[in-house]
Amino acid sequence: MTENIKKPKDVSIAKAKGRPMLTWVGKKPLARVRAYPAQAIERFDATAGGAVALQEADWSDWPKDVPKGGLLYHGDNKDVLAHLLANGFRGKVKLIYIDPPFDSGADYVRKVQLRGAKGTVKIDGEDYTLGEQVQYSDIWANDNYLQFMYERLLMLRELLSDEGALYLHCDWNRSHQLRMVLDEVFSAEFCRNEIIWKRTSARSDSKFYNHIHDVILFYSKGNAPTFNEQFTPYEKAYLDKYFGMKDADGRRFASKDATQAGLRNGATGTPWRGFNPASKGNHWKVVPTELDRLDQEGRIYWPEKEGGWPRLKQYLDETKGRAIQSIWDDVMPVNSQADEREEYPTQKPVTLLERLIRSSTNPGDIVLDCFIGSGTTAAVAQQLNRRWIGCDINKGAIQTTAKRLQELMRAQASTAGMPQQGDLIGTSEPTQQPCQLGFATYRVNDYDLQIQHNEAVELACQYLGVTRTRTDSFFEGTQGGRLVKIVPFNHPLTPLDLEAVRNELKTRPTEERDVMLVCLGWQHDARAWVDSYNRNRPVNKLHVVELRTDRKLGGIIKHEPLSAQVSAQRVGEGADAQLVVELQDVVSPTIMQRLNLEQGVFRAQITDWRAVVDCILIDTQFDGQVFNVTLADVPERKQDLVNGRYELPAPPAGSTVAVKIIDMLGEELVVTTAI
């Protein structure tokens, strides 16, 4: 996609012009932002290169250097949004839905269940607590959170088309402040709705009124946003009350007043069949000649009582239903038994995204979600024949989304060109052909390296018994009454790191606790620095823990990667030759480590290696850079296991076969074999 972009470049961002303005410490506009190139890491084509009927979407607005199809990005969304702006998507997006961190203090932890029969042990997956993610490492402080959201909203506005809409999903903790930020970025006049979603019926965890709703703030970029009014069926009680009458042919109808308030001098103010609307201070809703026509068609209801005013018939079978209002109590959350559940902590229901996407886009439009999470926005957009772009900072989110989209696209490809029986996301109406049946996954700004460091930090905290502090932007937490600072593991402890700690302590004159410094290696001059600093110091002493050599706490940082026994061989000759790929064993030390930690003295045992494997992907002609998915073994249910043995058409001699194994915690291993 962007292989021809060699260097990052700056992207200009327009100033916010709205009022009022919310002020916070450190607030600054985002005039320019650095745009990094993206590296393609995986491609998926559900058609296997074949010709499949697709919706005739207008791709003329799609940047010419970007392959047509879904786009999934792994990286900090600030980097990703800058990349999109620099590569032709400015003003092209019709709908943006974001479900950013609420800053509510909640832990976002994915629960992982190993594959196999019911009752298989469950473990905590990758920790999604915001303070432990690189992009969220310091946003718990009020001002940092607001600046974080301000910058991203400024960039999102640049990506929106003039007819576009943005929906920001939040809760009561931040909705008031985020609305003011949105007023500044988009202008208050473009605030279209504050939608209240009743996400649960009851709670009992508060001594005051329990919060059972979320807020969705709906803003447009211009005066005429795309909006398709949506309707819900009438409730039975409403139908019985208002549509209780029937014609001779059994058609149910409601009677509506044929007049409306206000006097008129024209035809609608004149008497009709002895009834003068002016006597009630009203006028007819339509001219008398139209009333004659409606009466001839049987669409005027004449009350049986003498002198009863004529009324208009509204037939039930011609009624779309109740127009959706700003309070939504008919969208159920994703519960533990839902078919769509992806074991993702902040997953939103399909019906919620379906309503938003149907309302503010038309088939073929571009939908963007830069906090993609479990991939619901992309999945619904795909099913509703929209083009989509998604990104997330978390690798587990990217893996979950990719797997979900692969399943959906394969199902769509299998029925392409056939009469549609309904869709795959729970809606009742038939669907058209999708816009695309393939997507590409990209990485922006080498984000895997940052995630690996972050995982190492979490592992260190877990072993050292560090209590994480969500509100401290400098220290990671506390342990045994001491503050804990973890030095980045990509370099040894240096005097510069130590100076940073001393300067931070100077800003906290009342802080008397000692500091534990955790590092991987330290320079010789750093030892002398610590000795000099600690000499004759009653408080704030520094205690260094070098994780590989410390006599008490050392030796804990040693990550054993995923390993596997995989064979790939050619069977047969000529056109009938087959490629046989077989996995004999997969070992996930990380999963075993988590199981042993959580099960205490009972050492965990896994009798079938397939229990630890989430999915297996195969590229029969791997080029060493981009993984093109030829086969994807993604079990539909958690109790199902991967196959482990696969037969495919043999690629040309000399090809490199790559097998990607993803375990239940999201760790990946690629095994290559030349055949």
N, C-alpha and C positions, 0 to 999 in steps of 0.2 A: 504493500500500500504506500509506504513512505520511504522505501529503500533509497530513493533518489535525493532525500533530504539529508544532507551531511551534517549540518550544524543547527543548533537551536537558534530561533529568531524571536524578536520581540513582537508582541501583538498589542495594539492600542485598544484601550477600553474607555468608552465615553463616560463623562461625569454623570452622577445622579442629579436629577433636577427636581424631584418631588419635595413636598413639604407635608407634614412637619419632619424635623430631623431629630433622631435620637443621638445623644452624645455619650461616648464612653472613653475611658482612658486608652490612649493609643489609637484612636480612630484615625484612619487615613484612607484616602481614595486609592483606587487601583487603576492608575493611569496607564501603566504598561505591565505586561507579564511575559515571562520567558516561555516560549513554546518549544518543547523538545520533540525530536522525531519519535516515531513509534516503531517497534519491532514486531513483525508478525511471528507468532509462536505456534498457532494452530489454525487449521482450516477444516471446515466440515461441509460436505455437500451430500444432502439426502438423496439426490438423484443419481449419485455415482457417475456424474458426467453425462447422463442421458438427457434427452429432450422431454421436458414435462411442462404441461400447460400451466402458466402462471397468470395472475391477474395483470392486465395491461396497465401497470402503473406508469405514470409520467416520471421518468428518471432524468429528465432534462435539467432538473435543479440539483442533481447529484454531482459532486465534484468529479471531473473526468479522470483524475488520477486515483480515485478510490474505487476498488472493485464493488460492483453492485451486490448487495446482500446485507445481512445483519452485521453489526459492529459491536464487539465486546472488548472493553479495555480494562486491563489490570493496572492500577496506579492511583496516585492521589488525584482526586477529581479536579483539583485546580490545574494540575499539569495536563490532564486529559481535555478539559474544556479549552485551555489555551491551544492545545494541538488541533482541536476541531475548528477553532476560529482561524487558525493559521492555514488550514487546509480546505477551505471552501464551504464551511457550513454556517457561516455568519448569515443570520436572517432566514435560514432554511427550515428550522424546526417548528412544527405546528403545535405540539403539546409537550410540556415538560411537567413530569410528576416527580417530586422528590419527597422522600421520607427520611430526613436527616436525623442525626442523633438528637434526642429530645432534651439532653442535659437534665435528665430527671434523676440521675444517681443510680439507675438500674444497671444490672450486669447483663450484657448481651452474650450469653453463652450458648453455643450450639450443643444440643444433646446428641450424642452419637450412640447408635445401637449397632453392635456387630451383626453381620448377616447370619441367617440361620433360623432354626425353629423358634417358636414363641418361647419367651423366657430368657433368651440370650441376654447376657449382661449388657447394661448400658453404662457409658462413661461420658464424662464431660469432654467435649471436643475443644477446638481452638477457642481460647478466651476472647470474646468480642468486647470486653469491657473497654469503654472508650479511652480511658487513661492508658491502656496498654497498646493501643494502636498508634502507629507512627504519626499519622496526620492528626490524631486527637490527643497527642501526648500532653498538651497543656491547655486544652480548650475548656476545662472545667471552670477555670476562673471566668467570672462573668464577662469581663471585657474581651478576653480572648475568644470566647464563644461567639460573641456578637461580631467581632472582626472576621472570624472564620466564615460566618454565614453571609456577611456583607459582601465580602470579596467574591464569593461564589454566585451570589444573586446578581451582582453586576455583570459577571461573565455570562450567566444564563440569559439575561435580558438581551445581550448582543446576539445570541444564537437564535432567539425567537423570531419568527416571521411577524409581519405587521398584523396578521390575523390570528396570531398565536396566543396561547393561554398557558399560564403556569399555575399548578396546584401544589401548595406546600403543606405537607401533612405534619402536624405537631400536636402537642398536648397542652394542658392548661398552664404548665410551668412557664412556657416561653411564648405562648401565642400572642400576648399583648405586645411584647418587645419585637417579635418577628414581624408583626403587622406594621409596626412603625417603620421598621427597616424596609419592608416592602413598599410602604407608602413613599418612602424617600427614593427608592430605586425605580419604581414603576409609576409613581404618582398616585395619590389617594383616589383621584377620579377614575382610575382604572381598577380599583378594587370592586370586583363584581359580586362576590358572595363570601360570607363566612359560613361554611358548612359544618354542622355539628353531626358527628357520627357516633351513635350510641353503640359502643363496641362490646359492652357486656351488660347483662341485666342486673347484676347485683354483686356487691363486694362487702366485706366485713372487716377490713383492715385499717380503718381509720376511726378516730374518736369524734370526727366531725362528719360533714356530708361527704360521702364517698364519691370519687371521680369515676364515672362510668362512660366518659365520652372522650373522643379526640376532636381536634379542630382541623379543618382543611381550608386554607386560605386560597381563594381563587382570584387571580389577577390576569388582566389582558395586557398586551403591549400597545394596542391601538384602540380606536373607537369602534371598530366593527369586527370583533373576534368571531371566529367560526363557533356556532352554537346550534346543536340539534336537540331540541327539547325532548326529554325522555319522560316516559309514563310508567306507572305501576298499575296493576289491576285493582279495581275497586274491592273493598272488603265486603263480605257477605252482608253484614249489618247495613252498610251504606246502600247496597243494591236493593235489599228488602225495603229500606225506607224510601228511597227516591225512585227506584225503577220497579215499583210494585205493580204497575198497570201493563196490560197487554192488549194488542190489537186482535181483531178476529182471527188473524193468521198466527197468533201466538207470539208476535214480536214484542219484546219488553221495551217500555219507554218511560221516560220521566217527563213531566210537564214543566215547561219553563215559562216565566213571565214573558209575554209578547211585547211589553213596553219597558221603557227605561226612563230614569229620572231626567227632567228638564223639558221645558217647553220649546217647540220648534214652529217656525212660520211656514215651513215647506210642507211637502206631501206627508211626511211622517207625523205631522202634527194635526192632520185632518181626521175627522170621524171615519169609522169603517164599520158598516153593518150595525149602525146604531150605537156604537161604542166610541166615546170621545175621550181620547187619552188626556186631553188638556184638563178634564174634570178632576184628574188625579195629579195634575201638575207634571204629567209625563208626556212622552211621545212614543210612537211605534218604533220597534227595532228595525223594521224594514218598511218600504213604501206599501200603501194599500194594494197596488197591483200585484206585488210579490206575495202579499197575504192571500189574495185570490188564488194565485197559482199553488201555494202551499196547501190551501184548503182543498183544491181539486185533487191533489196528490194524497190527501188524507193525513197531512202533517200538522193539522190544527186540531187541538183537543178542545172540545166544547163541554165544559162541566155540566153535569146533569141538573144541577139546581138552576132554577129560573133566574136569568140575569147574570149568570156567572160569566166572567170575562173569558174570551178565547185565549188559549195558551198554546205555545209551540211544543211540538213533540221532539224529544231528543232520544233517538233509538239507541239502545245499549250496543247493538252490533255495529253501530257506526261511531262508537265512542272509543277513543284511544286509551282511556283510563285516566287515572288521577295524575296530573302533572307533578313531577318530582319537585319538592320544596327544599328548603335549606336545612331541615332536620331529617336525618336518615336513621330510622330505627328498624329498617327492614333488611339490612346487610349484616349477615352473621359473621363473627370473627372465625379465624381458622382454629378449630378446636383439635383436641388430641386424636379424634377419630376421623378427621376430614380426609377425603381421598387426595386432595391437593396438597396435603401437609408435606413440607420439605424439611422438617426438623430444624427450622431456622427461627431464631428467637423473635424477630420483628416482622415475620411474614404477614402480608396483608391479603385479604381474601380476593379471589378472582372477580367476584361480582362487584366489588368496590372499584377496581381498576377498569372493569368493563364499562361501568356507568360513566366514568370520567372520560375514557377514550371515545366512546360513542358520542358523548355530548360535544366534545371540542375538536374532533377530527373527522375527516372523511376517509374512505379507503384510499390507500396510497400515500397518505400523509406520513411525516416523520415524527416519531415519538422518542423522547429522550428521558432517561432516568440515570442520574449520576450517583445514586446511592442504591444500586440495583439489588443488593441483598440476595434473596432467593430467586430472583428473576421473574417475579409475577408480572411486572410491567411489560417486559419483553415478550413473555409468553402470551399475554392477552393481546398485545399489539400484533404479534405474529398470527394469532388465530383470527383476528378481526381484519386481516389484510392490510395492515399498516407496515411501513418500514420502521426500523427501530435501531437505537443506539443505547448501549448500557455501559456503565463502568462501576467499579468498586475498588476500594483500597485493599480489601481482604481477599486473599487467594481462595479461601474456602467459598466465598460468595461467587467468585468467578467459576469455580468448578461446579458448584450447585447449579448455577444458571446455565452453563454450557451443557451439562447433562440433561437438564430439563428441556432445553431447546432442541437438542438432538432427538430426544424421544418424540417431541411434538412434530418436528419436521419429518421424521421418518414416517410417522402415522399419516401426515398430510400427503407425503409423496406416494404412499401406498394407495391412496384413494384419488390421486390427481386425475382429472378428466372424468371421474365418476360422479353420479348424482350424490349430492351431499346429504347425509342423514341427520345432520345436526353437528354441533362442534364438540371439541374436546375439553372445553373449559366450563361446561355446565349451562350454557345458554340454550334456548329452545329453537331459535330461528336458524334456518339453513345458512351456510356460509358459502362465499365465493372462493375461487382459488386464491392462495396467498400471493403476496408480492415477491417472496423469495423462499427458497428451500435450502439455503446455505448461509453460513456466517463465518466470520474470521475473528480470532482472538489475538489481541495485541498487548504488548507491554510498553508502558511509557516511562521513561527515565529509570530503567533498570530497577524496577521496584522490588523484585525478588530479593535483592541483596539487603534491602532495608527490612523486609519481613523476616528474613533469617536472623538478623540481629535482634529484632523485637522478640522472636521466639526464644532466643538465648537468654534475654533479659528475664522473660517470664520463668524460664526453667531455673535460673539462678535464684529468683525470689522464692520459688516454690521450695527449693532445697534448703535455703537459708532461713526459711520461716519468716520472711519479710511480710509485714502487714502493709499492703499498698495504700497510699494516700491519694485520693482522687483530686483533692483541691490544691495540692502542692505542685507547682510547675517545675521545680528544680530537683527536689529529693523524691526518690521512688517510693519511700515509705519509712517504716520504723521496724527495728528489731531489738528486743531486749532493752528498751529505753533509749536506744540510739537512733539517730537519723541515718538513713541509708542512701548513698549516692552510688549508682552504677556507672562506671566509666565506659564509654563506647568500646565494644569489644574488637573494633577494627584497628586498635592501636594500644600499645602498653601505656601504663600510667606515666604521665609526664608532669613536670612543674607547671605547665600551663593548665592542666586539669586541676591541680592543687590550688593554684591561684584563683581559679573560678570558684572553688569551694570557699576559700577565705573571703573573697569579695561578696559572695552570697551571704555568708554569716555576718558580715559587717552591716548588711541591710536589716538584720534581725538582732538588734542589740539586747533584747530580752531572752534570746535563745541560749540555754545553758547545756543542752544535751551534747554528748559526744557524737562523732560522725563515723560510721562504718563506710569505708571506700572499697568497692568491689571492682576488681579488674582482672584482665588476662595479661600478666606480665607487667613489669615496671622498669623504667629506665634507672640507671645507676644514680643519676643526680636526683631522682625523685625520692630515693631512700634518705639521702642527706637532707633534703627539703623537709620531709616529714619529721625526722629526728630533731631538726632545729625548731620547727614549729611547735612540737609537743613539749619541748624543754621548758619547765617551770610554768606550764599552762594548767590552771585548775579546771577550766571548762573547755568545751569544744575540742577535746583531743581527737586526733585522727587515728583510726584503727584500719589498717589495710588488710583486705582479704584477697590474696591472689588465688584464683579458683583452681589452678593446676597444682600448686605446691604447698598451700597452707596445711600445716600438720593436722589441724582439726577439721577444717572445712574444705580442704582442697580435693581435687580429683573428681569433682561432680560435673564439670563441663566436658562431656565427651558424648557427642551425639552419634549414635549408631544409625546409619541410614537404612532405609528400606532395602531389602535384598530379595532376589528371586532367581529361580532356576528356570530358564526359558530355552526352548529349542525351536528352531525354524529350519525346515528343509523342503527341498523340491522333491515331489513324488511324481513319477511318470515323465514322458517326453512329449515334445511338440505342443500342439494346440490343446491337448488333454492334460497337460501338466498341472499339478495342483501344488499349492503352498500349504503345508501343514505346520501350524504353530501350536505348541503345547507348553503349558506351564506345569511344572512338577511341584513347585513349592514357592511360597512367598512368606517372608519373615518381616514383621514390623516391630523392631525393638521399642519404638516409641509407644505403641499400643500396649505391648507387654509391660512396659514401665508404668503406664497409667493404671493398668489393671492391678498390678502389684501394689501400687500406692493406695488404691481405693479399697482393695480387698484385705489389706493388712497382712496378717501372718499367713493367710491362705494364699499360696502362690498360684497365680492364674495359669490355666492350661487351655490351649486352643487346639482342638483335635483335627479340625479341617482348615487348612490355610485359606480357603475361600471365604471364611467368616470375616477376615480382616480386609478383604478387597471390595472396594466400592464399585469400580468399573475397570474394564480393560479396553484400550484403544489400540488399533493396529494401523500402521502406515506401511504399505508394501513397497514404496519407493521413496524412502526418507532421504532428503537432500542435506541433512545435517543441521538445518536451520528451522524450517517451518514444518510442523507436523500436520500432514494432510490425512484426515481420518478416513481410512478405507473401510474399516469395520469397527463398530462400537458395541461392546457387550455391556449393557446397562440394565441389570435386573429391575423389573417393574416394582417389585415389593421388597421390603427389608428382609423378609424371611426367605427370599430367593437368593441363590448363589450364582456367581458367574459360571460359565461353562468350563473354561480352562483349556479346551481343545477346539481349534478352528481350522477349517479348510476353505481356502480362497483360490481363485485363479492365480496361477504362478506369474509373477512379474518377469520382465526380461532378465536374462542371465547377467550377473554382476550387480544386481540391485541390492540395496541395503534395506532390510526389513527392520522396522522399529516397533517395539511393543511398549506402550505406556501403561503402567500400572498405577492406579490411584487408590490408596488405602482409605479406611473409614475416617481417618483424621485429616485427609486431604494431602498427605505426603505423596509425592510423585517419584516414579522411577522409570527411566527409559532404557530399555535393553535393545541393542542393535546387533544384527547378524547379517553378514554378507552371504548371498546365495548365488 
